Amino acid sequence: MMLSLHSLHENILILGGQGAGSRSVVVTTNVYLRSAGGWRMVLHHGSHTPAPVVRRDAPLEAPKILH
């Protein structure tokens, strides 16, 4: 069986009326199967990436200590 698996990060930009827009990153997985008729997509899945975690109690910059 001939399978191809693609795992991607897709950057999606949605433009608004005044040129302002929003950006979203989607993690996708595509699976293709090669048959007598050529390559066919047999699975597609996409999920939003989680928002970055911002810790308010952590210092913004690590202390610079040389040992």
C-alpha positions as CSV (number, residue, x, y, z in Angstrom):
1,M,0.0,0.0,0.0
2,M,1.3,3.5,-0.9
3,L,0.5,6.1,1.8
4,S,1.8,9.6,2.3
5,L,1.4,11.5,5.5
6,H,1.8,15.3,5.6
7,S,1.8,17.3,8.9
8,L,1.7,21.1,8.5
9,H,1.3,24.4,10.2
10,E,-1.0,26.6,8.1
11,N,-0.9,30.4,8.5
12,I,-4.3,31.8,7.8
13,L,-4.8,35.6,7.3
14,I,-8.3,37.0,7.3
15,L,-8.5,40.6,6.0
16,G,-11.1,43.0,7.3
17,G,-12.8,46.0,5.7
18,Q,-10.1,48.6,6.5
19,G,-7.1,46.4,5.7
20,A,-6.9,45.2,9.3
21,G,-6.8,41.5,9.7
22,S,-6.4,38.6,12.0
23,R,-4.0,35.7,11.8
24,S,-4.5,32.2,12.9
25,V,-2.3,29.1,12.9
26,V,-3.8,25.7,12.2
27,V,-2.0,22.4,12.7
28,T,-3.1,20.0,9.9
29,T,-2.6,16.4,9.0
30,N,-3.4,15.0,5.6
31,V,-3.1,11.4,4.5
32,Y,-3.0,10.4,0.9
33,L,-3.4,7.0,-0.7
34,R,-1.9,6.1,-4.1
35,S,-4.2,4.0,-6.2
36,A,-4.5,3.1,-9.9
37,G,-6.3,6.5,-10.4
38,G,-3.5,8.5,-8.7
39,W,-3.1,10.1,-5.3
40,R,-6.3,10.6,-3.3
41,M,-6.7,12.3,0.0
42,V,-8.3,9.9,2.5
43,L,-8.0,11.9,5.7
44,H,-7.8,15.6,6.5
45,H,-7.7,17.0,10.1
46,G,-7.1,20.6,11.2
47,S,-6.9,22.1,14.8
48,H,-6.2,25.5,16.1
49,T,-2.9,25.8,17.9
50,P,-3.2,26.6,21.6
51,A,-2.6,30.2,22.7
52,P,0.8,30.8,24.2
53,V,0.8,30.7,28.0
54,V,1.8,34.0,29.6
55,R,2.9,33.6,33.2
56,R,2.3,36.8,35.2
57,D,4.3,35.6,38.2
58,A,7.5,34.8,36.2
59,P,10.1,37.4,35.5
60,L,10.1,38.7,31.9
61,E,13.8,37.9,31.5
62,A,15.8,35.2,33.1
63,P,18.6,36.5,35.3
64,K,22.0,36.5,33.8
65,I,24.2,34.5,36.0
66,L,27.6,33.1,35.0
67,H,28.8,30.1,36.9
